[in-house]
Amino acid sequence: MRGNNLKQNVLAAILTAMTVALSILVIIPVPATNGFVTLCEVGIYTSAILFGPKVGSIVGGGSGFLIDILTGYPIWCVFSLIIHGSEGFVVGYLSSQQNSSLKSMFIPLLIGSAIMVLGYCFATMLLFGWPAGLASIFSNCLQVLFGTGVTLAIIGSLKKIRIHSI
Protein backbone atom coordinates (compact mmCIF):
# COMPACT_ATOMS: atom_id res chain seq x y z
CA MET A 1 0.00 0.00 0.00
CA ARG A 2 2.76 2.47 0.93
CA GLY A 3 4.68 1.73 -2.30
CA ASN A 4 1.55 2.34 -4.36
CA ASN A 5 1.01 5.69 -2.62
CA LEU A 6 4.62 6.65 -3.32
CA LYS A 7 4.21 5.74 -7.00
CA GLN A 8 1.06 7.83 -7.20
CA ASN A 9 2.78 10.83 -5.59
CA VAL A 10 5.78 10.55 -7.92
CA LEU A 11 3.44 10.29 -10.90
CA ALA A 12 1.55 13.39 -9.69
CA ALA A 13 4.84 15.29 -9.33
CA ILE A 14 5.94 14.35 -12.86
CA LEU A 15 2.55 15.27 -14.32
CA THR A 16 2.61 18.57 -12.42
CA ALA A 17 6.03 19.39 -13.89
CA MET A 18 4.80 18.48 -17.39
CA THR A 19 1.69 20.63 -16.95
CA VAL A 20 3.77 23.59 -15.78
CA ALA A 21 6.13 23.20 -18.76
CA LEU A 22 3.22 22.94 -21.22
CA SER A 23 1.55 25.97 -19.68
CA ILE A 24 4.64 28.17 -19.66
CA LEU A 25 5.29 27.25 -23.28
CA VAL A 26 2.15 29.16 -24.35
CA ILE A 27 1.08 32.20 -22.28
CA ILE A 28 -1.42 34.71 -23.63
CA PRO A 29 -1.61 37.83 -21.40
CA VAL A 30 -5.03 39.31 -20.58
CA PRO A 31 -4.45 42.97 -19.61
CA ALA A 32 -8.05 43.57 -18.47
CA THR A 33 -7.67 41.08 -15.60
CA ASN A 34 -3.90 41.30 -15.01
CA GLY A 35 -3.85 37.56 -15.76
CA PHE A 36 -3.18 35.20 -18.62
CA VAL A 37 -4.47 32.18 -20.55
CA THR A 38 -2.49 28.92 -20.63
CA LEU A 39 -2.84 25.27 -21.62
CA CYS A 40 -2.89 24.03 -18.03
CA GLU A 41 -6.38 22.53 -18.33
CA VAL A 42 -5.03 19.90 -20.73
CA GLY A 43 -2.63 18.60 -18.07
CA ILE A 44 -5.13 18.90 -15.23
CA TYR A 45 -8.04 17.24 -17.03
CA THR A 46 -5.93 14.47 -18.54
CA SER A 47 -4.26 13.65 -15.21
CA ALA A 48 -7.58 13.69 -13.37
CA ILE A 49 -9.34 11.43 -15.88
CA LEU A 50 -6.50 8.94 -16.14
CA PHE A 51 -5.47 8.75 -12.48
CA GLY A 52 -8.36 9.97 -10.37
CA PRO A 53 -9.17 12.75 -7.94
CA LYS A 54 -6.00 12.64 -5.80
CA VAL A 55 -3.64 13.01 -8.75
CA GLY A 56 -6.03 15.48 -10.40
CA SER A 57 -6.07 17.73 -7.35
CA ILE A 58 -2.28 17.57 -6.87
CA VAL A 59 -1.61 18.32 -10.54
CA GLY A 60 -4.26 21.05 -10.62
CA GLY A 61 -3.28 22.84 -7.44
CA GLY A 62 0.45 22.33 -7.81
CA SER A 63 0.67 23.38 -11.43
CA GLY A 64 -1.62 26.38 -10.95
CA PHE A 65 0.45 27.58 -8.00
CA LEU A 66 3.80 27.04 -9.72
CA ILE A 67 2.73 28.63 -13.01
CA ASP A 68 1.73 31.81 -11.20
CA ILE A 69 4.97 31.95 -9.21
CA LEU A 70 7.21 31.21 -12.20
CA THR A 71 5.50 33.63 -14.58
CA GLY A 72 5.47 36.61 -12.24
CA TYR A 73 1.85 36.56 -11.07
CA PRO A 74 2.26 35.65 -7.37
CA ILE A 75 -0.93 37.50 -6.41
CA TRP A 76 -2.85 34.65 -8.04
CA CYS A 77 -0.94 31.64 -6.62
CA VAL A 78 -3.22 30.86 -3.65
CA PHE A 79 -6.34 31.32 -5.77
CA SER A 80 -4.87 29.01 -8.43
CA LEU A 81 -3.94 26.40 -5.83
CA ILE A 82 -7.53 26.26 -4.59
CA ILE A 83 -9.36 26.72 -7.90
CA HIS A 84 -7.29 24.36 -10.06
CA GLY A 85 -6.92 21.86 -7.21
CA SER A 86 -10.71 21.74 -6.83
CA GLU A 87 -11.13 21.53 -10.59
CA GLY A 88 -8.76 18.55 -10.80
CA PHE A 89 -10.38 16.79 -7.85
CA VAL A 90 -13.92 17.19 -9.21
CA VAL A 91 -13.02 16.08 -12.74
CA GLY A 92 -11.11 13.08 -11.34
CA TYR A 93 -13.88 12.11 -8.96
CA LEU A 94 -16.75 12.50 -11.40
CA SER A 95 -14.93 10.81 -14.28
CA SER A 96 -14.07 7.83 -12.06
CA GLN A 97 -17.81 7.40 -11.40
CA GLN A 98 -18.57 7.24 -15.14
CA ASN A 99 -17.93 4.60 -17.76
CA SER A 100 -14.88 5.18 -19.90
CA SER A 101 -16.54 6.55 -23.03
CA LEU A 102 -15.61 9.99 -24.33
CA LYS A 103 -19.26 10.98 -24.19
CA SER A 104 -19.36 10.33 -20.43
CA MET A 105 -16.39 12.67 -19.90
CA PHE A 106 -18.43 15.69 -21.00
CA ILE A 107 -20.26 16.30 -17.69
CA PRO A 108 -17.15 16.03 -15.45
CA LEU A 109 -15.25 18.36 -17.78
CA LEU A 110 -18.16 20.81 -17.90
CA ILE A 111 -18.39 20.93 -14.10
CA GLY A 112 -14.62 21.27 -13.74
CA SER A 113 -14.66 24.08 -16.30
CA ALA A 114 -17.43 25.86 -14.41
CA ILE A 115 -15.39 25.65 -11.20
CA MET A 116 -12.43 27.26 -12.95
CA VAL A 117 -14.38 30.03 -14.72
CA LEU A 118 -16.49 30.96 -11.69
CA GLY A 119 -13.55 30.61 -9.28
CA TYR A 120 -11.42 33.05 -11.25
CA CYS A 121 -14.38 35.37 -11.78
CA PHE A 122 -14.85 35.65 -8.01
CA ALA A 123 -11.09 35.90 -7.35
CA THR A 124 -10.77 38.65 -9.95
CA MET A 125 -13.74 40.48 -8.45
CA LEU A 126 -12.11 40.26 -5.03
CA LEU A 127 -8.79 41.64 -6.30
CA PHE A 128 -9.84 44.13 -8.99
CA GLY A 129 -13.61 44.69 -8.74
CA TRP A 130 -16.66 43.32 -10.47
CA PRO A 131 -15.98 44.74 -13.96
CA ALA A 132 -12.66 42.90 -14.12
CA GLY A 133 -14.33 39.76 -12.77
CA LEU A 134 -16.88 39.84 -15.55
CA ALA A 135 -14.14 40.56 -18.08
CA SER A 136 -12.27 37.41 -16.96
CA ILE A 137 -15.13 35.12 -17.94
CA PHE A 138 -14.52 35.26 -21.70
CA SER A 139 -10.79 34.44 -21.61
CA ASN A 140 -11.30 31.71 -19.00
CA CYS A 141 -14.08 30.18 -21.11
CA LEU A 142 -11.68 30.09 -24.05
CA GLN A 143 -9.03 28.42 -21.89
CA VAL A 144 -11.34 25.67 -20.62
CA LEU A 145 -12.92 25.18 -24.03
CA PHE A 146 -9.53 24.65 -25.63
CA GLY A 147 -8.36 22.48 -22.73
CA THR A 148 -11.49 20.34 -22.94
CA GLY A 149 -11.15 19.91 -26.70
CA VAL A 150 -7.50 18.86 -26.54
CA THR A 151 -8.18 16.55 -23.60
CA LEU A 152 -11.04 14.81 -25.39
CA ALA A 153 -8.87 14.46 -28.50
CA ILE A 154 -6.03 12.70 -26.65
CA ILE A 155 -7.69 10.90 -23.75
CA GLY A 156 -8.93 7.91 -25.75
CA SER A 157 -5.43 6.99 -26.90
CA LEU A 158 -3.89 7.64 -23.50
CA LYS A 159 -6.41 5.42 -21.71
CA LYS A 160 -5.19 2.50 -23.81
CA ILE A 161 -1.62 2.89 -22.54
CA ARG A 162 -2.36 4.02 -18.97
CA ILE A 163 -0.24 2.43 -16.26
CA HIS A 164 -2.70 0.14 -14.48
CA SER A 165 -0.60 -0.59 -11.41
CA ILE A 166 -0.99 2.94 -9.98
Legacy VTK file of the C-alpha trace (Angstrom):
# vtk DataFile Version 3.0
C-alpha trace
ASCII
DATASET POLYDATA
POINTS 166 float
0.000 0.000 0.000
2.759 2.466 0.930
4.675 1.728 -2.297
1.552 2.339 -4.364
1.006 5.695 -2.623
4.620 6.650 -3.323
4.214 5.737 -7.001
1.064 7.828 -7.203
2.780 10.831 -5.588
5.784 10.552 -7.923
3.440 10.293 -10.903
1.551 13.387 -9.690
4.837 15.294 -9.333
5.938 14.346 -12.857
2.546 15.275 -14.324
2.611 18.573 -12.422
6.028 19.392 -13.892
4.804 18.481 -17.388
1.693 20.629 -16.952
3.774 23.593 -15.784
6.130 23.197 -18.761
3.216 22.937 -21.218
1.551 25.970 -19.677
4.645 28.165 -19.661
5.286 27.255 -23.285
2.154 29.162 -24.351
1.083 32.198 -22.275
-1.420 34.707 -23.628
-1.612 37.825 -21.395
-5.027 39.315 -20.582
-4.453 42.965 -19.607
-8.054 43.573 -18.468
-7.667 41.078 -15.603
-3.902 41.295 -15.005
-3.849 37.558 -15.755
-3.176 35.199 -18.624
-4.474 32.180 -20.551
-2.487 28.917 -20.632
-2.837 25.271 -21.620
-2.890 24.027 -18.030
-6.379 22.527 -18.327
-5.033 19.900 -20.726
-2.630 18.599 -18.071
-5.131 18.899 -15.227
-8.038 17.238 -17.025
-5.929 14.470 -18.539
-4.256 13.650 -15.208
-7.578 13.687 -13.366
-9.342 11.434 -15.875
-6.498 8.937 -16.143
-5.470 8.749 -12.485
-8.361 9.972 -10.371
-9.170 12.754 -7.942
-6.005 12.636 -5.800
-3.641 13.009 -8.751
-6.026 15.484 -10.403
-6.067 17.732 -7.348
-2.282 17.571 -6.869
-1.607 18.316 -10.536
-4.263 21.047 -10.621
-3.284 22.835 -7.442
0.453 22.325 -7.809
0.666 23.379 -11.427
-1.620 26.382 -10.954
0.446 27.577 -7.999
3.802 27.043 -9.722
2.727 28.630 -13.013
1.734 31.812 -11.204
4.972 31.954 -9.211
7.214 31.210 -12.198
5.504 33.631 -14.585
5.472 36.615 -12.245
1.849 36.558 -11.067
2.257 35.648 -7.371
-0.926 37.500 -6.411
-2.848 34.648 -8.045
-0.945 31.639 -6.621
-3.217 30.864 -3.648
-6.336 31.320 -5.765
-4.869 29.013 -8.427
-3.939 26.403 -5.829
-7.531 26.259 -4.591
-9.364 26.718 -7.900
-7.287 24.358 -10.063
-6.919 21.865 -7.207
-10.715 21.745 -6.828
-11.132 21.533 -10.585
-8.756 18.549 -10.802
-10.385 16.792 -7.854
-13.924 17.191 -9.205
-13.016 16.081 -12.738
-11.109 13.082 -11.345
-13.877 12.109 -8.958
-16.752 12.499 -11.404
-14.934 10.808 -14.284
-14.069 7.835 -12.060
-17.809 7.401 -11.404
-18.575 7.237 -15.138
-17.931 4.600 -17.759
-14.876 5.180 -19.905
-16.543 6.552 -23.032
-15.607 9.987 -24.326
-19.261 10.979 -24.191
-19.359 10.326 -20.430
-16.391 12.673 -19.898
-18.431 15.688 -21.002
-20.262 16.303 -17.687
-17.152 16.027 -15.449
-15.245 18.362 -17.782
-18.160 20.805 -17.903
-18.393 20.930 -14.097
-14.617 21.269 -13.742
-14.656 24.075 -16.301
-17.430 25.860 -14.408
-15.385 25.649 -11.203
-12.426 27.259 -12.951
-14.375 30.028 -14.719
-16.488 30.958 -11.686
-13.551 30.613 -9.278
-11.422 33.047 -11.248
-14.379 35.369 -11.780
-14.848 35.652 -8.011
-11.094 35.901 -7.350
-10.769 38.654 -9.948
-13.742 40.480 -8.448
-12.112 40.265 -5.034
-8.792 41.640 -6.301
-9.843 44.130 -8.991
-13.607 44.693 -8.735
-16.663 43.317 -10.472
-15.978 44.740 -13.962
-12.662 42.902 -14.115
-14.333 39.756 -12.768
-16.881 39.839 -15.545
-14.143 40.563 -18.085
-12.274 37.415 -16.962
-15.131 35.118 -17.941
-14.520 35.258 -21.698
-10.792 34.437 -21.605
-11.300 31.711 -19.003
-14.079 30.176 -21.112
-11.681 30.094 -24.052
-9.033 28.422 -21.887
-11.337 25.667 -20.617
-12.921 25.175 -24.030
-9.532 24.654 -25.634
-8.358 22.478 -22.733
-11.487 20.337 -22.936
-11.148 19.911 -26.699
-7.501 18.856 -26.543
-8.181 16.548 -23.601
-11.045 14.808 -25.391
-8.870 14.461 -28.496
-6.029 12.696 -26.652
-7.690 10.897 -23.749
-8.927 7.905 -25.748
-5.435 6.990 -26.899
-3.885 7.642 -23.495
-6.408 5.416 -21.709
-5.186 2.496 -23.810
-1.622 2.886 -22.539
-2.362 4.020 -18.968
-0.244 2.433 -16.260
-2.702 0.140 -14.476
-0.601 -0.587 -11.405
-0.986 2.935 -9.984
LINES 1 167
166 0 1 2 3 4 5 6 7 8 9 10 11 12 13 14 15 16 17 18 19 20 21 22 23 24 25 26 27 28 29 30 31 32 33 34 35 36 37 38 39 40 41 42 43 44 45 46 47 48 49 50 51 52 53 54 55 56 57 58 59 60 61 62 63 64 65 66 67 68 69 70 71 72 73 74 75 76 77 78 79 80 81 82 83 84 85 86 87 88 89 90 91 92 93 94 95 96 97 98 99 100 101 102 103 104 105 106 107 108 109 110 111 112 113 114 115 116 117 118 119 120 121 122 123 124 125 126 127 128 129 130 131 132 133 134 135 136 137 138 139 140 141 142 143 144 145 146 147 148 149 150 151 152 153 154 155 156 157 158 159 160 161 162 163 164 165
